[in-house]
Amino acid sequence: MKKILFILSILTALHSNAQDTIKVLFIGNSYTYVENMPDLFRNIADSAGYKVKTQMYAPGGVSVGDISQGTQAHMNNPAVYENIRSDKWDYVVLQDNQGRFVLDYGHFPSSSLVIQGHLQIRDSVLKNNPCAKMLWFAGWGTKNGMPPYGNTGIEMIDRITANYRFLNDTAHQIIAPIGEAWKKIIQSNPAYDLFSADEMHPSLEGSFLTANVIYAAIFRDNPLHSFASGGLSSSTANQLKQAAWQTVIDSFASTNLQSITPYLLWQNNQLISGLYPHYYWYQDMQWISSASSNTLNVSQSGHYFLMAENALGCKLKSISQHIIITDTEEKSSHDVVRIYPNPAKTILNINFAKACNIFVYDANGKLIAFSENKNDKASELDVSHFSKGFYFIKIQTNTNSIYRKFIKE
């Protein structure tokens, strides 16, 4: 009997150290339902190696707290609370009618219990799982504006974002900066039309961008490390992924993401975090260490992150770190990868015989460039604008990753 109990205890420990499945419930309306945005999110996460479960409740035309909708409004709808109680959700993405957020800062229409509705659903989610987090869907308005609620689509996004921040002064959860990512694309890549023909609902590009913002907010990881494209061309998908990631990183303080993100410092071949009761360290999506220490010695290249357990027993994920250690790896596979000239001044050629994604990191592990290699021809990387110093290259295929180092002169 003791032997059996001992085996069971080992199995239990192994199970607890496995990567947890992240459960995400989406509550909204047609803005969530169109193009099946939750499914796009799940495909991005699956392709990146994260285990996820998603569920959607998104009847058309429904708002969180519109008085005229009665029991159809999310805050009054028994079906909403049945969905909440159906599992221990880690995140609940709540999408309201975005038109309820386009008034002046701190003002909402009297016909809708916007703040009360969000707080009521939040409280139900936290009662079901005290470790859960709400993601407020801070999205977009109409494509070309709707005076007096904004003369342009950009003005409407600014109003919506400002009122979600006002909401969060009371709600104290997480804002998904979706509209800010849309704004970034509208201003920098206007050729990508994020709107459908009605100039309100999202196109596939718009839904894919939204899904990537939610992915980046939940996993604190650059979605460029996922191969999912949502049915778009790889170049379009990658532009949208990078915009989503940059938006989330730039808005860490204003979205309250910093409150649920343990910091992770790379120093002297160690990853160092803050003080928590317990730490779960991961390399390339696999659990490698569980300890009471806030440091991890790193000897291999890889994708690292930390799940820190706080005093309430809730796990908090760090931003993912992509660590490059090349001393031993440089000695192998020289017949597979050719990088020249090295050192480089303007153009770096990367020759690899397979289709791959190419990531370039600075000495601190920050992703600074990305390109694709679809054939066996050399990829040309413009490094003329790089500062002088060491850089690292990760060549990623569907089956493995190869790391190299180069010098910018």
C-alpha positions as CSV (number, residue, x, y, z in Angstrom):
1,M,0.0,0.0,0.0
2,K,2.8,2.4,0.9
3,K,4.5,1.7,-2.5
4,I,1.2,2.4,-4.3
5,L,0.7,5.7,-2.4
6,F,4.3,6.7,-3.2
7,I,3.7,6.1,-6.9
8,L,0.5,8.1,-6.8
9,S,2.2,11.0,-5.1
10,I,4.9,11.0,-7.8
11,L,2.2,11.0,-10.5
12,T,0.4,13.8,-8.7
13,A,3.6,15.9,-8.5
14,L,4.3,15.3,-12.2
15,H,0.8,16.3,-13.1
16,S,1.0,19.5,-11.1
17,N,4.3,20.4,-12.9
18,A,2.9,20.0,-16.4
19,Q,2.0,23.1,-18.3
20,D,-1.5,24.0,-17.3
21,T,-4.3,24.3,-19.9
22,I,-5.3,27.9,-20.0
23,K,-9.1,28.2,-20.1
24,V,-10.6,31.3,-21.8
25,L,-14.3,32.2,-22.0
26,F,-15.4,34.8,-24.6
27,I,-18.6,36.7,-23.9
28,G,-19.7,39.2,-26.5
29,N,-21.8,39.7,-29.6
30,S,-21.2,39.6,-33.3
31,Y,-17.9,41.5,-33.0
32,T,-16.6,38.4,-31.3
33,Y,-18.6,35.9,-33.3
34,V,-17.7,37.2,-36.8
35,E,-14.8,35.2,-38.3
36,N,-14.9,33.1,-35.1
37,M,-12.3,35.2,-33.3
38,P,-11.9,32.8,-30.3
39,D,-11.0,30.0,-32.7
40,L,-8.4,32.2,-34.3
41,F,-7.0,32.9,-30.8
42,R,-6.9,29.1,-30.0
43,N,-5.1,28.3,-33.3
44,I,-2.4,31.0,-32.5
45,A,-1.9,29.6,-29.0
46,D,-1.9,25.9,-30.2
47,S,0.7,26.7,-32.9
48,A,2.9,28.5,-30.3
49,G,2.8,25.4,-28.0
50,Y,0.4,26.6,-25.3
51,K,-2.4,24.4,-24.1
52,V,-5.8,26.2,-24.3
53,K,-9.5,25.6,-24.0
54,T,-11.9,28.2,-25.4
55,Q,-15.6,28.7,-25.2
56,M,-17.8,31.4,-26.7
57,Y,-21.2,32.9,-25.9
58,A,-21.8,35.7,-28.4
59,P,-25.4,36.3,-29.4
60,G,-25.8,39.0,-32.0
61,G,-26.7,42.6,-30.9
62,V,-26.4,42.0,-27.2
63,S,-24.8,44.5,-24.8
64,V,-23.6,44.1,-21.3
65,G,-26.1,46.3,-19.6
66,D,-28.6,47.8,-22.0
67,I,-31.8,48.3,-20.0
68,S,-34.1,47.8,-23.0
69,Q,-32.7,44.3,-23.6
70,G,-33.9,43.0,-20.2
71,T,-32.8,39.4,-19.6
72,Q,-31.0,39.3,-22.9
73,A,-28.4,41.8,-21.7
74,H,-25.3,39.9,-20.5
75,M,-25.6,41.1,-16.9
76,N,-29.1,39.8,-16.6
77,N,-28.9,36.7,-18.7
78,P,-28.9,33.3,-16.9
79,A,-27.0,31.8,-19.9
80,V,-24.0,34.0,-19.2
81,Y,-23.7,32.8,-15.7
82,E,-24.2,29.2,-16.8
83,N,-21.2,29.6,-19.1
84,I,-19.2,31.2,-16.3
85,R,-20.0,28.3,-13.9
86,S,-19.3,25.6,-16.6
87,D,-15.5,25.6,-15.9
88,K,-12.8,27.2,-13.8
89,W,-11.9,29.9,-16.4
90,D,-8.5,31.5,-16.2
91,Y,-9.6,34.4,-18.3
92,V,-12.9,35.8,-19.4
93,V,-12.9,38.2,-22.3
94,L,-16.0,40.5,-22.0
95,Q,-16.9,42.4,-25.2
96,D,-19.6,45.1,-24.8
97,N,-21.3,47.1,-27.6
98,Q,-18.4,49.5,-28.3
99,G,-20.8,52.4,-28.9
100,R,-21.5,52.5,-25.1
101,F,-17.9,53.8,-24.7
102,V,-17.8,56.7,-27.2
103,L,-19.1,59.5,-25.0
104,D,-16.8,62.0,-23.3
105,Y,-14.3,60.6,-20.7
106,G,-16.1,59.1,-17.7
107,H,-19.6,59.3,-19.3
108,F,-21.8,56.4,-20.4
109,P,-25.3,56.4,-21.8
110,S,-28.1,56.3,-19.2
111,S,-29.8,53.6,-21.2
112,S,-27.1,51.1,-20.3
113,L,-25.7,50.0,-16.9
114,V,-22.2,49.8,-18.3
115,I,-20.1,49.9,-15.2
116,Q,-22.6,48.0,-13.0
117,G,-22.8,45.3,-15.6
118,H,-19.1,44.8,-15.9
119,L,-18.6,44.7,-12.2
120,Q,-21.5,42.2,-11.7
121,I,-20.1,39.8,-14.3
122,R,-16.6,40.3,-12.9
123,D,-17.8,39.4,-9.4
124,S,-19.5,36.2,-10.7
125,V,-16.3,35.2,-12.5
126,L,-14.1,35.7,-9.4
127,K,-16.6,33.8,-7.2
128,N,-16.3,30.9,-9.6
129,N,-12.5,31.1,-9.7
130,P,-10.7,33.7,-7.4
131,C,-7.6,33.4,-9.6
132,A,-9.4,34.4,-12.8
133,K,-8.8,37.6,-14.7
134,M,-11.2,39.7,-16.8
135,L,-10.0,41.0,-20.1
136,W,-12.0,44.1,-21.1
137,F,-12.5,44.3,-24.9
138,A,-11.3,47.9,-25.6
139,G,-12.0,47.8,-29.3
140,W,-13.0,50.1,-32.2
141,G,-16.0,52.1,-33.5
142,T,-17.0,52.8,-37.1
143,K,-14.5,53.0,-39.9
144,N,-14.9,56.7,-40.7
145,G,-16.2,58.0,-37.4
146,M,-19.7,59.0,-36.3
147,P,-20.0,62.7,-35.3
148,P,-20.4,63.9,-32.6
149,Y,-18.8,60.7,-31.2
150,G,-15.7,61.0,-33.2
151,N,-15.0,62.6,-36.6
152,T,-12.8,59.7,-37.6
153,G,-12.4,56.0,-36.7
154,I,-9.2,57.0,-34.8
155,E,-11.1,59.5,-32.7
156,M,-13.6,56.8,-31.8
157,I,-10.9,54.4,-30.8
158,D,-9.4,57.1,-28.6
159,R,-12.7,57.7,-26.8
160,I,-13.4,54.0,-26.4
161,T,-9.9,53.4,-24.9
162,A,-10.2,56.3,-22.5
163,N,-13.5,55.1,-21.2
164,Y,-12.2,51.6,-20.7
165,R,-9.4,53.1,-18.6
166,F,-12.1,55.0,-16.6
167,L,-14.0,51.7,-16.1
168,N,-10.8,50.0,-14.9
169,D,-10.2,52.6,-12.3
170,T,-13.0,50.9,-10.5
171,A,-12.9,47.4,-12.0
172,H,-9.2,46.7,-11.5
173,Q,-8.8,44.0,-14.1
174,I,-7.0,43.9,-17.4
175,I,-7.6,46.0,-20.6
176,A,-7.0,44.2,-23.9
177,P,-5.7,47.2,-26.0
178,I,-7.5,46.0,-29.2
179,G,-8.4,49.4,-30.5
180,E,-4.9,50.7,-30.0
181,A,-3.6,47.9,-32.1
182,W,-6.2,48.7,-34.8
183,K,-5.0,52.3,-34.6
184,K,-1.4,51.3,-35.1
185,I,-2.3,49.3,-38.3
186,I,-4.7,52.0,-39.6
187,Q,-1.9,54.6,-39.3
188,S,1.1,52.6,-40.5
189,N,-0.5,50.0,-42.9
190,P,-3.7,51.5,-44.3
191,A,-3.7,48.9,-47.1
192,Y,-4.9,46.3,-44.5
193,D,-8.6,46.9,-44.2
194,L,-9.6,45.8,-40.7
195,F,-13.3,46.4,-41.4
196,S,-15.9,44.4,-43.2
197,A,-18.1,45.9,-45.9
198,D,-20.5,47.4,-43.3
199,E,-17.6,49.4,-41.9
200,M,-18.4,48.3,-38.4
201,H,-17.7,44.6,-38.0
202,P,-14.2,43.2,-38.3
203,S,-12.8,41.7,-41.5
204,L,-10.7,38.5,-41.2
205,E,-7.7,40.8,-40.8
206,G,-9.4,42.7,-38.0
207,S,-10.5,39.5,-36.2
208,F,-7.0,38.1,-36.6
209,L,-5.4,41.2,-35.2
210,T,-7.9,41.2,-32.3
211,A,-7.1,37.5,-31.5
212,N,-3.3,38.3,-31.5
213,V,-3.8,41.2,-29.0
214,I,-5.7,38.8,-26.7
215,Y,-3.0,36.1,-27.1
216,A,-0.2,38.6,-26.3
217,A,-2.1,39.9,-23.3
218,I,-2.8,36.4,-21.9
219,F,0.6,34.7,-22.6
220,R,2.9,37.8,-22.6
221,D,4.6,36.3,-25.6
222,N,5.2,37.7,-29.1
223,P,2.7,35.9,-31.5
224,L,5.4,35.9,-34.2
225,H,6.6,32.7,-32.5
226,S,3.3,31.1,-33.6
227,F,3.0,29.7,-37.2
228,A,-0.8,30.3,-37.3
229,S,-1.8,32.7,-40.0
230,G,-5.6,32.6,-39.8
231,G,-5.9,31.9,-43.5
232,L,-4.1,35.2,-44.4
233,S,-0.8,35.4,-46.3
234,S,2.1,34.9,-44.0
235,S,3.4,38.5,-44.7
236,T,0.0,40.0,-43.7
237,A,-0.3,37.7,-40.6
238,N,3.2,38.6,-39.4
239,Q,2.6,42.4,-39.8
240,L,-0.6,42.0,-37.7
241,K,1.2,39.8,-35.1
242,Q,4.0,42.3,-34.6
243,A,1.5,45.2,-34.3
244,A,-0.4,43.3,-31.6
245,W,2.7,42.5,-29.7
246,Q,4.2,46.0,-29.8
247,T,0.8,47.5,-28.7
248,V,0.6,45.1,-25.7
249,I,4.2,45.8,-24.6
250,D,3.8,49.6,-25.0
251,S,0.6,49.6,-22.9
252,F,1.7,47.4,-20.0
253,A,1.1,50.1,-17.4
254,S,-2.1,51.6,-18.7
255,T,-3.8,48.1,-19.2
256,N,-2.8,46.9,-15.7
257,L,-0.9,43.9,-17.2
258,Q,2.1,44.7,-15.0
259,S,0.0,43.7,-11.9
260,I,-0.2,40.1,-13.1
261,T,3.3,39.8,-14.7
262,P,6.3,38.7,-12.7
263,Y,9.4,40.5,-14.0
264,L,12.2,38.3,-15.4
265,L,15.8,39.6,-15.6
266,W,18.5,37.9,-17.7
267,Q,21.9,38.4,-16.0
268,N,25.1,36.4,-15.7
269,N,23.5,33.3,-17.4
270,Q,20.6,33.4,-14.9
271,L,17.0,34.3,-15.1
272,I,16.0,36.2,-12.0
273,S,12.5,37.0,-10.8
274,G,10.9,38.8,-7.9
275,L,9.9,37.1,-4.6
276,Y,7.0,34.7,-4.6
277,P,6.1,31.6,-2.5
278,H,6.8,29.2,-5.5
279,Y,8.2,29.1,-9.0
280,Y,7.6,26.9,-12.0
281,W,10.2,27.3,-14.7
282,Y,9.6,26.3,-18.4
283,Q,11.9,25.9,-21.4
284,D,10.5,25.4,-24.9
285,M,7.0,24.9,-23.3
286,Q,8.2,22.0,-21.1
287,W,8.4,22.3,-17.3
288,I,12.0,22.0,-16.2
289,S,12.1,23.1,-12.5
290,S,9.9,23.7,-9.6
291,A,11.5,25.4,-6.6
292,S,11.4,28.0,-4.0
293,S,14.3,29.8,-5.7
294,N,13.7,32.9,-7.8
295,T,16.7,32.2,-10.0
296,L,17.3,29.7,-12.8
297,N,20.7,28.8,-14.2
298,V,20.5,28.7,-18.0
299,S,23.0,26.7,-20.1
300,Q,20.9,26.0,-23.2
301,S,19.3,28.3,-25.8
302,G,15.5,28.3,-25.7
303,H,12.2,29.9,-25.0
304,Y,11.9,30.4,-21.3
305,F,9.1,31.7,-19.0
306,L,8.1,31.5,-15.4
307,M,4.8,30.7,-13.7
308,A,5.1,32.3,-10.3
309,E,2.6,31.2,-7.6
310,N,1.5,34.0,-5.3
311,A,0.3,33.8,-1.7
312,L,-3.3,33.1,-2.9
313,G,-2.1,30.1,-4.9
314,C,-2.7,31.9,-8.2
315,K,-0.2,31.4,-11.0
316,L,1.2,34.4,-12.8
317,K,3.0,34.2,-16.1
318,S,6.1,36.2,-16.9
319,I,6.9,37.7,-20.3
320,S,8.6,35.0,-22.3
321,Q,12.4,35.3,-22.7
322,H,14.2,33.9,-25.8
323,I,17.7,33.1,-24.5
324,I,20.5,32.5,-27.0
325,I,23.6,30.6,-25.9
326,T,25.9,29.8,-28.8
327,D,29.3,28.7,-27.5
328,T,28.6,25.0,-28.0
329,E,25.8,25.2,-30.6
330,E,28.0,27.2,-33.0
331,K,30.2,24.2,-33.4
332,S,27.5,22.0,-34.9
333,S,25.4,22.2,-38.1
334,H,27.8,24.5,-40.0
335,D,27.0,22.5,-43.2
336,V,23.3,23.4,-42.7
337,V,23.4,27.1,-42.0
338,R,25.7,29.7,-43.7
339,I,25.7,33.3,-42.4
340,Y,27.9,35.8,-44.3
341,P,29.6,38.2,-44.1
342,N,30.2,38.0,-40.4
343,P,30.9,40.7,-39.2
344,A,28.4,42.5,-41.4
345,K,28.0,46.2,-42.2
346,T,24.9,46.5,-44.3
347,I,23.5,43.2,-45.6
348,L,23.7,39.8,-43.7
349,N,23.0,36.7,-45.9
350,I,21.4,33.7,-44.2
351,N,21.5,30.5,-46.3
352,F,19.4,27.6,-45.0
353,A,18.0,24.7,-47.1
354,K,14.5,24.6,-45.6
355,A,11.5,26.9,-45.2
356,C,11.9,28.7,-41.9
357,N,11.2,31.8,-39.9
358,I,14.2,33.9,-38.9
359,F,14.3,35.9,-35.7
360,V,17.0,38.4,-34.7
361,Y,17.6,39.3,-31.1
362,D,19.8,41.8,-29.5
363,A,22.3,41.0,-26.7
364,N,19.5,41.3,-24.1
365,G,17.2,38.8,-25.9
366,K,14.8,41.4,-27.3
367,L,13.3,40.5,-30.7
368,I,14.3,43.3,-33.1
369,A,13.8,41.8,-36.6
370,F,11.9,39.0,-38.3
371,S,11.9,37.5,-41.8
372,E,10.8,34.4,-43.7
373,N,12.8,32.0,-45.8
374,K,10.4,30.1,-48.1
375,N,13.1,28.3,-50.2
376,D,16.7,27.3,-50.2
377,K,18.0,30.7,-51.4
378,A,19.9,33.0,-49.1
379,S,17.7,35.5,-47.2
380,E,19.1,39.0,-47.2
381,L,18.7,40.9,-43.9
382,D,19.3,44.6,-43.9
383,V,21.4,45.4,-40.7
384,S,22.5,48.8,-41.8
385,H,20.4,50.5,-39.1
386,F,21.6,48.1,-36.3
387,S,23.9,49.5,-33.7
388,K,27.4,48.0,-33.5
389,G,27.7,44.9,-31.4
390,F,26.7,41.2,-31.0
391,Y,23.3,39.9,-32.2
392,F,21.7,36.4,-32.2
393,I,19.8,34.6,-34.9
394,K,17.2,31.9,-34.3
395,I,16.3,29.8,-37.4
396,Q,13.0,28.1,-36.6
397,T,11.4,25.3,-38.6
398,N,8.3,23.2,-37.8
399,T,10.6,20.7,-36.1
400,N,13.5,22.5,-34.5
401,S,15.5,25.7,-33.9
402,I,19.1,26.5,-34.8
403,Y,20.9,29.4,-33.1
404,R,23.8,31.5,-34.5
405,K,25.6,34.7,-33.6
406,F,26.8,37.6,-35.7
407,I,28.6,40.9,-35.3
408,K,27.4,44.2,-36.7
409,E,30.4,46.4,-37.6
